Amino acid sequence: MPRRVEKFRDMKPEELQLQERELSEQVFRLRFQMSSGQAEGLKKLREARKDLARVKTLLHEQAPKSEKR
């Protein structure tokens, strides 16, 4: 599990924002597939949601303190 986070920690903020957009779209598509009855994407959906949370956490940590207020 720690390796997954390290993969994202090495990215620049711009790359993280791009990754966030891609993961958001992937989660949307997987949720749509699940609602149409394709149950094979459940594991991918869970992984994508967790990766999206990791990316958002790192973006929040890297944000300057002036933006956090």
Secondary structure, 3 states (H helix, E strand, C coil): CHHHHHHHHCCCHHHHHHHHHHHHHHHHHHHHHHHCCCHHHHHHHHHHHHHHHHHHHHHHHHCCHHHHC
